[in-house]
């Protein structure tokens, strides 16, 4: 019974993935300017429709893992893999939904005075297992009397998550990541620095573009090409800017500037 349920689950989500791929191709081939608005709306509709079955699938998986009748170890391992991949798909679809809304300027943004250093620490604490896995050191450096900044805390948290996650991904074993907050001339400067191999000059030009595929000095890396684009949209929604400085074998520094 459990195996049959797994098969149904895989077929269920697989059909939606295929549907999503077909629509993604359809959106991509639309090039005329008058189609730009419909592309954003269309992407929103598709992502919204995908989120419901993915969430339902997540509930089913969680129910299986918490049931009294435990599956075999082999079966349990496969279920957890499905759970992990399902979680990643939900996060991706959620990000696509928010991107569509940000592009259409329809995302509800709740600005409130926020302690950025405290928010950064929350994200750092959530990544502790990842830091330990690569034996990374993390420094959170905050200027004294850093003022509160008006941002949407939930969206700003996603900015920290994206930048710190990237820093972890490209940092060498035993490397150092610095998250710094400074205030100068009525502006807040947030920087995330890593000791990775750096980003090629060619990739830096397209780093914040939608579906921009980056390379680390000639070597391509896996990714959706959406994380930094999403980060840029959020920062711009706060009337801020984001930039990157990087050199070969000297790591990268991503800097966000937000006015007070």
BABA-723605 format. One record per residue (C-alpha): residue in one letter; x, y, z. Coordinates in steps of 0.5 Angstrom, whole numbers, padded with zeros to 4 digits, always signed. Each point is the difference from the previous one (the first is absolute). Layout:
<sites>
aXYZ
...
</sites>
This chain:
<sites>
x+0000+0000+0000
x+0006+0005+0002
x+0003-0002-0007
x-0006+0002-0004
x-0001+0006+0004
x+0007+0002-0002
x-0001-0001-0007
x-0006+0004+0000
x+0003+0006+0003
x+0006-0001-0005
x-0005+0000-0006
x-0004+0006+0003
x+0006+0005+0001
x+0003-0003-0006
x-0006+0002-0004
x+0000+0007+0003
x+0008+0001-0001
x-0001-0002-0008
x-0006+0005+0000
x+0004+0006+0003
x+0006-0002-0005
x-0005+0001-0006
x-0002+0006+0002
x+0007+0003+0002
x+0002-0001-0007
x-0007+0003-0003
x+0002+0006+0005
x+0007+0000-0003
x-0001+0001-0007
x-0005+0006+0001
x+0005+0006-0002
x-0005+0005-0002
x-0001+0006+0005
x-0007+0000+0000
x+0001-0007+0003
x+0004+0002+0006
x-0006+0001+0005
x-0003-0006-0002
x+0006-0004+0001
x+0000+0002+0007
x-0007-0001+0002
x+0000-0007-0004
x+0007-0002+0004
x-0004+0002+0007
x-0006-0004-0002
x+0004-0006-0002
x+0004+0000+0007
x-0006+0001+0004
x-0003-0006-0003
x+0006-0004+0001
x+0001+0002+0007
x-0007-0004+0002
x+0002-0007-0002
x+0007+0001+0003
x-0002+0002+0006
x-0005-0006+0000
x+0005-0004-0001
x+0004+0002+0005
x-0005-0001+0005
x-0001-0007-0002
x+0008-0001+0001
x-0001+0003+0007
x-0005-0005+0001
x+0003-0006-0002
x+0006+0002+0004
x-0004+0001+0006
x-0004-0006+0000
x+0000-0006+0005
x+0001-0005-0006
x+0008+0002-0002
x+0002-0002-0007
x+0007-0004-0001
x+0006+0004+0001
x+0001+0000-0007
x-0007+0002-0002
x+0001+0006+0006
x+0007+0002-0003
x-0004+0001-0007
x-0006+0004+0003
x+0005+0005+0004
x+0003+0001-0007
x-0007+0001-0003
x-0001+0005+0006
x+0006+0004-0001
x-0001+0001-0008
x-0007+0001+0002
x+0002+0006+0005
x+0005+0003-0006
x-0005+0000-0005
x-0005+0003+0005
x+0005+0006+0001
x+0002+0001-0007
x-0008+0000-0002
x-0001+0005+0006
x+0006+0004-0002
x-0003+0000-0008
x-0006+0003+0003
x+0003+0005+0004
x+0004+0002-0006
x-0006+0001-0004
x-0003+0004+0005
x+0006+0005+0001
x+0001+0000-0008
x-0008+0003+0000
x+0001+0004+0006
x-0006-0004+0003
x+0004-0003+0006
x-0002+0002+0007
x+0006+0003+0003
x-0001+0002+0008
x+0005+0005+0002
x+0002+0000+0007
x+0006+0002+0004
x+0005-0006+0000
x+0006-0002+0004
x+0004-0002-0006
x+0006-0003+0004
x-0005-0004+0004
x-0004-0003-0006
x+0007-0002-0003
x+0002-0003+0006
x-0007-0004+0000
x+0002-0003-0007
x+0007-0001+0002
x-0002-0005+0006
x-0005-0003-0005
x+0006-0002-0005
x+0004-0003+0006
x+0000-0007-0002
x+0003+0003-0007
x+0005+0003+0003
x+0002-0006+0004
x+0000-0004-0006
x+0005+0004-0004
x+0004+0002+0007
x-0001+0008-0002
x+0001+0005+0005
x-0006+0006+0000
x+0001+0007+0002
x-0006+0005+0001
x+0003+0007+0001
x-0005+0006+0001
x+0002+0007+0001
x-0002+0003+0007
x-0007+0003+0001
x-0002-0003-0007
x-0007+0003-0001
x-0006-0004-0002
x-0002+0000-0007
x-0006+0000-0003
x-0001-0006-0004
x-0004-0006-0001
x+0003-0005+0005
x-0003-0007-0003
x+0003+0003-0007
x+0006+0003+0003
x+0002-0007+0003
x-0001-0003-0007
x+0006+0004-0002
x+0004-0002+0006
x-0001-0007-0002
x+0001+0000-0007
x+0007+0004+0001
x+0002-0004+0006
x-0002-0007-0004
x+0004+0003-0006
x+0006+0001+0005
x+0000-0007+0003
x-0001-0003-0007
x+0007+0003-0003
x+0004+0000+0007
x+0006-0005+0000
x+0000-0004+0006
x+0002+0004+0006
x-0001+0006-0003
x-0003+0007+0003
x-0006+0003-0001
x-0002+0007+0002
x-0006+0004+0001
x+0001+0007+0001
x-0005+0006+0001
x+0002+0007+0000
x-0003+0007+0000
x+0003+0006-0004
x-0003+0006-0002
x-0007-0002+0001
x+0000-0006-0003
x+0001-0007+0002
x+0005-0005-0003
x-0001-0007+0001
x+0006-0005-0003
x+0001-0007-0001
x+0007-0002-0001
x+0003-0007-0002
x+0006-0003-0001
x-0002-0004-0006
x+0003-0001-0007
x-0003+0007-0002
x-0005+0001-0006
x+0003+0001-0007
x-0001+0007-0003
x-0004-0002-0006
x-0005-0003+0005
x+0000+0006+0005
x-0003+0004-0006
x-0006-0005+0000
x+0000-0002+0007
x-0007+0004+0002
x-0004-0002-0006
x-0005-0005+0000
x+0002-0007-0002
x+0007+0003+0000
x+0005-0006+0000
x+0006+0002+0004
x+0007-0004-0001
x+0005+0000+0005
x+0006+0002-0004
x-0001-0004-0006
x-0004-0006+0004
x-0008+0000+0000
x-0003-0001+0006
x-0007-0003+0001
x-0006+0004+0002
x-0007+0003-0003
x+0003+0007-0001
x-0005+0003+0004
x+0003+0001+0007
x+0003+0007-0001
x-0005+0002-0005
x-0005-0001+0005
x+0005+0003+0005
x+0001+0006-0004
x-0008+0001-0001
x-0001+0000+0008
x+0006+0005+0001
x-0003+0005-0005
x-0007-0001+0003
x+0003+0003+0006
x+0003+0006-0005
x+0007-0003+0001
x+0006-0003-0004
x+0004-0006+0000
x+0007-0001-0004
x+0005-0005+0000
x+0008+0001+0000
x+0004-0007-0001
x+0007-0002-0002
x+0003-0006-0002
x+0002-0004+0006
x-0002+0006+0005
x-0007-0002+0001
x-0006+0004-0001
x-0004+0006+0004
x-0007+0002-0001
x-0002+0006+0002
x-0007+0003+0001
x-0001+0008+0001
x-0007+0002+0003
x-0002+0007+0002
x-0002+0002+0007
</sites>
